[in-house]
Amino acid sequence: MLEQVRRLMPSSCRILIPSGVRDWVINLSEAYQRLGYDVTVGRQNFELESSHPDIVHFQWPEEMTDWRVPMPKQTDDIVRRLDRWATRARLILTVHNLYPHGHHGNAAYHRLFNAFYERAEVIHHFGETSKRMVCEAFPEIADRHHVVRLGFNYDRLLPAVRQSRAASRRELGFESDEMVYLVFGSLRSWDEVQLVKQAFSLANVPRKRLLMAARYNEAVSPWTQRRRRWRWKMWQRTHFVKTITDYVPDEDVYRLFDAADAVIIVRQNSMGSGIPSLTMTFGRMAIAPDSGIIPEYLAGAENVLYDGTSANSLARAMERAAAVDRESVGAKNRAIAAKWDWDSILQTCLDELAPPANSSLLASR
């Protein structure tokens, strides 16, 4: 199928990824280049309409409205632009979330997302649960061409020479007999912060430590956020939390994961997360919410799932993680993640592009 599509396109097929989400776009761009395609990125190129790609691979519809709830005119303009693009290029959409965080069921976002779903020739999901959830929330596009390709990795963050786990722990001040839990990324609500605090206090684990490389960031008033961040900071101090607040360069991310015994993934009301893939890429054990597509990612190894709304459930999961062979679980995670290469993800999407009805459009470019 892929060769069929390629025969109908110029030898130097052009791809546009209209996104500025750096880490994600880098992975996609490098994979497309390895497959022999020329790649352009950036939301502005979607808006300018001045480039001439053969394929436009969309990521986050909400990025087109600056990650804000769209006004009706914004969506009208985007729909017209999508229609113009559809006459010039093949459209693929990768699904990352059901709705933007904190806006579940929002009518304005529903209209925006639906516009992309209706015009994409291929709708790519990272799990069967994603496909099911999207088709239930957007029944208008349930009969569109959906394809599922499970998982992705962050192998580009693996160093050529990797220092020992013991060295990474020493650098961060952890003793060899301490049980270190890593929380990485963002805490998107105060409820998620409270979940971590309460679960850590409840967990009956000797010599437990928390490595916090995550910032609380929520769309609340500046005063509320300032007050909550101060409370969160005080709690971390009194519980001897090792806190990383500075930006962590790509080449140093692995050190945080290597220093941990297990990674706590904190996500509420989310379909998915990139943290399970990071955890598996670096060969660590995951403690993750039993929701969305996350259980699909973590299947095949003895990772621990918990009720994402219950601090008691997370505390019990932390206790179970402390009592098992975590290195064995991490090794299985690593073996699974190694098979989730980006080239295969993109090739799956390209394979699903049917030959165009009017191949002369592409052949004439």
C-alpha positions as CSV (number, residue, x, y, z in Angstrom):
1,M,0.0,0.0,0.0
2,L,2.7,2.5,1.0
3,E,4.5,1.8,-2.3
4,Q,1.3,2.4,-4.2
5,V,0.9,5.8,-2.5
6,R,4.6,6.7,-3.2
7,R,4.2,5.8,-6.9
8,L,1.5,8.3,-7.1
9,M,3.6,11.0,-5.5
10,P,6.8,12.8,-6.5
11,S,10.1,11.1,-5.5
12,S,10.7,13.8,-2.9
13,C,7.2,13.7,-1.2
14,R,6.7,16.6,1.1
15,I,5.2,16.4,4.6
16,L,3.8,19.3,6.7
17,I,3.4,18.8,10.5
18,P,1.6,22.0,11.6
19,S,2.7,21.9,15.2
20,G,5.3,23.6,17.4
21,V,5.3,21.0,20.2
22,R,9.1,20.6,20.0
23,D,9.8,17.1,21.5
24,W,6.9,15.5,19.6
25,V,7.6,17.2,16.3
26,I,11.3,16.2,16.4
27,N,10.4,12.5,16.7
28,L,7.9,12.7,13.9
29,S,10.2,14.8,11.6
30,E,13.2,12.5,12.1
31,A,11.1,9.4,11.4
32,Y,9.6,10.9,8.2
33,Q,13.1,11.9,7.0
34,R,14.3,8.3,7.6
35,L,11.4,7.2,5.4
36,G,12.7,9.5,2.7
37,Y,10.3,12.4,3.0
38,D,11.0,16.2,3.1
39,V,9.5,17.7,6.2
40,T,8.2,21.2,7.1
41,V,6.9,21.9,10.6
42,G,5.0,24.7,12.4
43,R,1.5,25.9,12.9
44,Q,2.2,29.1,10.9
45,N,2.7,27.1,7.8
46,F,-0.8,25.8,8.1
47,E,-2.1,29.3,8.4
48,L,0.0,30.8,5.6
49,E,-0.9,28.2,3.1
50,S,2.2,29.1,1.1
51,S,3.9,25.7,1.2
52,H,3.0,22.8,-1.1
53,P,3.1,19.5,1.0
54,D,1.7,16.3,-0.4
55,I,0.6,15.2,3.1
56,V,-0.5,17.3,6.1
57,H,-0.2,15.4,9.4
58,F,-2.2,17.1,12.1
59,Q,-1.6,16.7,15.8
60,W,-3.5,18.9,18.3
61,P,-6.5,20.8,16.8
62,E,-6.5,23.0,19.9
63,E,-3.0,24.3,19.0
64,M,-4.6,26.1,16.1
65,T,-6.4,28.3,18.6
66,D,-3.4,29.0,20.9
67,W,-4.6,26.2,23.3
68,R,-7.6,28.3,24.2
69,V,-11.3,27.6,23.7
70,P,-12.1,28.7,20.1
71,M,-14.4,31.5,19.3
72,P,-17.0,30.6,16.5
73,K,-15.2,32.8,14.0
74,Q,-11.9,31.1,14.7
75,T,-13.4,27.7,14.0
76,D,-15.1,29.1,10.9
77,D,-11.8,30.3,9.6
78,I,-10.0,27.0,10.4
79,V,-12.8,25.0,8.7
80,R,-12.4,27.0,5.5
81,R,-8.6,26.6,5.7
82,L,-9.0,22.8,6.2
83,D,-11.2,22.6,3.2
84,R,-8.7,24.4,1.1
85,W,-5.9,22.1,2.3
86,A,-8.0,19.0,1.6
87,T,-8.1,20.0,-2.1
88,R,-4.3,20.2,-2.3
89,A,-3.0,17.5,0.1
90,R,-3.8,14.2,1.9
91,L,-4.8,14.8,5.5
92,I,-3.8,12.6,8.5
93,L,-4.7,13.3,12.1
94,T,-3.1,11.7,15.2
95,V,-5.3,11.6,18.3
96,H,-3.7,12.8,21.5
97,N,-6.7,13.5,23.8
98,L,-10.5,13.4,23.8
99,Y,-10.8,17.0,24.8
100,P,-8.2,19.5,26.0
101,H,-7.5,19.2,29.7
102,G,-10.2,20.8,31.8
103,H,-12.6,21.1,28.9
104,H,-14.3,17.7,28.7
105,G,-17.5,18.0,26.6
106,N,-16.9,21.6,25.7
107,A,-19.2,22.4,22.7
108,A,-16.7,24.8,21.0
109,Y,-13.9,22.2,21.2
110,H,-16.3,19.5,20.0
111,R,-17.0,21.5,16.8
112,L,-13.3,22.2,16.3
113,F,-12.2,18.6,16.8
114,N,-15.0,17.3,14.7
115,A,-13.9,19.5,11.8
116,F,-10.5,17.8,11.7
117,Y,-12.0,14.3,12.1
118,E,-14.4,14.9,9.2
119,R,-11.6,16.0,6.8
120,A,-8.9,13.6,7.8
121,E,-8.4,10.6,5.5
122,V,-6.8,8.6,8.3
123,I,-7.4,9.1,12.0
124,H,-4.6,7.6,13.9
125,H,-5.0,6.3,17.5
126,F,-2.4,5.1,20.0
127,G,-4.8,2.5,21.5
128,E,-8.1,0.8,21.0
129,T,-9.5,2.7,24.0
130,S,-8.7,5.9,22.2
131,K,-10.7,4.8,19.1
132,R,-13.6,3.7,21.2
133,M,-13.7,6.9,23.3
134,V,-13.5,9.2,20.3
135,C,-16.2,7.3,18.4
136,E,-18.5,7.5,21.4
137,A,-17.9,11.2,22.0
138,F,-18.0,12.1,18.2
139,P,-20.5,9.6,16.8
140,E,-20.6,11.7,13.6
141,I,-17.2,10.4,12.6
142,A,-17.4,6.8,13.9
143,D,-17.5,5.5,10.3
144,R,-14.4,7.4,9.2
145,H,-11.1,5.6,8.5
146,H,-9.6,4.9,12.0
147,V,-6.3,3.1,12.4
148,V,-4.8,1.9,15.7
149,R,-1.0,1.7,16.2
150,L,-0.1,1.1,19.8
151,G,2.6,3.0,21.6
152,F,5.7,5.1,20.9
153,N,9.1,5.5,22.5
154,Y,11.6,8.2,23.3
155,D,14.7,6.3,22.2
156,R,16.3,9.5,20.9
157,L,16.7,10.5,24.6
158,L,18.8,7.4,25.3
159,P,22.5,8.4,25.6
160,A,25.3,6.7,23.7
161,V,27.1,6.1,27.0
162,R,24.8,5.7,30.0
163,Q,26.2,6.2,33.5
164,S,25.3,3.7,36.2
165,R,22.0,3.9,38.2
166,A,24.1,4.1,41.3
167,A,25.9,7.2,40.0
168,S,22.6,8.9,39.1
169,R,21.2,8.2,42.6
170,R,24.3,9.6,44.3
171,E,24.2,12.8,42.2
172,L,20.6,13.4,43.5
173,G,21.5,12.5,47.1
174,F,19.7,9.2,47.4
175,E,21.0,6.3,49.5
176,S,21.1,2.8,48.0
177,D,18.5,1.5,50.4
178,E,15.9,4.2,49.9
179,M,12.8,3.5,47.8
180,V,12.6,6.4,45.3
181,Y,9.4,7.3,43.5
182,L,9.7,9.8,40.6
183,V,6.9,12.1,39.5
184,F,7.8,13.7,36.1
185,G,6.0,16.2,33.9
186,S,3.1,18.4,34.9
187,L,0.5,18.3,37.7
188,R,-2.4,19.8,35.9
189,S,-4.8,20.3,38.8
190,W,-4.8,20.8,42.5
191,D,-6.5,17.5,42.8
192,E,-3.5,15.8,41.3
193,V,-1.2,17.6,43.8
194,Q,-3.4,16.4,46.6
195,L,-3.4,12.9,45.3
196,V,0.4,12.7,45.4
197,K,0.6,14.3,48.9
198,Q,-1.9,12.1,50.5
199,A,-0.8,8.9,48.8
200,F,2.9,9.5,49.8
201,S,1.9,10.1,53.4
202,L,-0.4,7.0,53.5
203,A,2.1,4.6,51.8
204,N,3.6,2.2,54.4
205,V,7.0,1.9,52.7
206,P,10.2,2.1,54.8
207,R,12.8,4.6,53.6
208,K,10.5,6.1,51.0
209,R,11.6,9.2,49.1
210,L,9.9,11.3,46.5
211,L,11.8,12.8,43.4
212,M,9.6,15.6,42.1
213,A,10.4,16.8,38.6
214,A,7.0,18.1,38.0
215,R,5.4,21.6,38.2
216,Y,1.9,22.3,39.4
217,N,0.3,24.3,36.6
218,E,-3.4,25.0,36.4
219,A,-5.7,27.6,34.8
220,V,-6.8,29.4,38.0
221,S,-6.4,32.9,39.2
222,P,-2.8,34.1,39.8
223,W,-3.5,34.5,43.5
224,T,-4.9,31.0,43.9
225,Q,-2.0,29.5,42.0
226,R,0.5,31.4,44.0
227,R,-1.1,30.3,47.3
228,R,-1.3,26.7,46.2
229,R,2.3,26.6,45.0
230,W,3.5,28.0,48.3
231,R,1.6,25.2,50.2
232,W,2.9,22.6,47.8
233,K,6.5,23.9,48.3
234,M,6.2,23.8,52.1
235,W,4.8,20.3,52.0
236,Q,7.8,19.1,49.9
237,R,10.2,20.7,52.3
238,T,8.7,19.0,55.4
239,H,8.7,15.7,53.6
240,F,12.3,15.9,52.4
241,V,11.3,15.8,48.7
242,K,14.0,16.1,46.2
243,T,12.7,18.8,43.9
244,I,13.9,19.5,40.4
245,T,12.7,22.9,39.2
246,D,15.2,23.8,36.5
247,Y,14.7,22.8,32.9
248,V,16.2,19.3,32.3
249,P,18.1,19.1,29.0
250,D,17.2,16.1,26.8
251,E,20.6,14.4,27.4
252,D,20.0,14.4,31.2
253,V,16.4,13.2,31.4
254,Y,17.5,9.6,31.7
255,R,19.4,10.3,34.9
256,L,16.1,11.2,36.7
257,F,14.5,8.0,35.7
258,D,17.6,5.9,36.4
259,A,17.7,7.4,39.9
260,A,14.1,6.2,40.6
261,D,12.9,2.8,41.7
262,A,9.4,3.4,40.2
263,V,7.7,6.2,38.3
264,I,4.3,7.4,39.5
265,I,2.2,8.6,36.6
266,V,-0.5,11.1,37.8
267,R,-3.3,11.8,35.3
268,Q,-6.9,12.5,36.1
269,N,-9.6,12.9,33.3
270,S,-7.0,12.3,30.6
271,M,-7.1,9.7,27.8
272,G,-3.4,9.3,27.7
273,S,0.1,10.5,28.6
274,G,3.6,10.5,27.3
275,I,5.0,9.6,30.7
276,P,4.3,5.8,30.4
277,S,6.4,5.8,27.2
278,L,9.2,7.7,28.9
279,T,9.1,5.2,31.8
280,M,9.2,2.2,29.5
281,T,11.9,3.7,27.3
282,F,14.2,4.1,30.2
283,G,13.4,0.6,31.6
284,R,11.7,1.7,34.8
285,M,8.6,0.3,36.5
286,A,5.3,2.3,36.3
287,I,2.6,3.0,38.8
288,A,-0.2,4.3,36.7
289,P,-3.9,5.2,36.7
290,D,-6.2,2.4,35.3
291,S,-7.8,4.7,32.8
292,G,-7.8,5.7,29.1
293,I,-5.2,4.0,27.0
294,I,-2.5,3.8,29.7
295,P,-3.3,0.2,30.7
296,E,-2.9,-0.8,27.0
297,Y,0.6,0.7,27.1
298,L,1.6,-1.1,30.3
299,A,0.2,-4.5,29.4
300,G,2.8,-7.3,29.1
301,A,4.8,-6.4,32.2
302,E,3.9,-6.4,35.9
303,N,3.4,-2.7,36.2
304,V,1.0,-1.5,39.0
305,L,-2.3,0.2,38.2
306,Y,-4.4,2.3,40.6
307,D,-7.6,4.2,40.8
308,G,-6.6,7.6,39.5
309,T,-9.0,9.4,41.9
310,S,-8.1,7.6,45.1
311,A,-5.1,8.4,47.3
312,N,-5.6,5.2,49.2
313,S,-5.4,3.2,46.0
314,L,-2.2,5.0,44.9
315,A,-0.7,4.4,48.3
316,R,-1.4,0.6,48.1
317,A,0.1,0.6,44.6
318,M,3.2,2.2,45.9
319,E,3.5,-0.5,48.6
320,R,3.1,-3.2,46.0
321,A,5.8,-1.7,43.8
322,A,8.2,-1.7,46.8
323,A,7.7,-5.4,47.2
324,V,8.3,-6.8,43.7
325,D,11.3,-7.3,41.4
326,R,11.2,-3.9,39.8
327,E,14.3,-4.5,37.6
328,S,12.6,-7.4,35.9
329,V,9.5,-5.3,35.3
330,G,11.6,-2.5,34.0
331,A,13.5,-4.8,31.6
332,K,10.1,-6.0,30.2
333,N,9.0,-2.5,29.7
334,R,12.1,-1.6,27.9
335,A,11.7,-4.6,25.5
336,I,8.2,-3.5,24.7
337,A,9.1,0.1,24.1
338,A,11.9,-0.9,21.8
339,K,9.3,-2.2,19.3
340,W,7.4,1.0,19.3
341,D,9.6,2.8,16.8
342,W,8.3,6.0,15.1
343,D,9.1,4.8,11.6
344,S,6.6,2.0,11.9
345,I,4.0,4.3,13.4
346,L,4.2,6.7,10.4
347,Q,4.4,3.8,7.9
348,T,1.2,2.4,9.3
349,C,-0.5,5.8,8.7
350,L,0.9,6.1,5.2
351,D,-0.2,2.5,4.4
352,E,-3.7,3.4,5.2
353,L,-3.9,6.3,2.7
354,A,-6.0,5.0,-0.1
355,P,-4.7,5.8,-3.6
356,P,-6.3,9.2,-4.6
357,A,-9.3,9.1,-6.9
358,N,-7.5,11.7,-9.1
359,S,-3.9,10.7,-9.1
360,S,-3.1,13.3,-11.8
361,L,-3.3,16.0,-9.1
362,L,-0.3,14.6,-7.4
363,A,1.5,13.3,-10.5
364,S,1.4,16.8,-12.0
365,R,3.3,18.4,-9.1
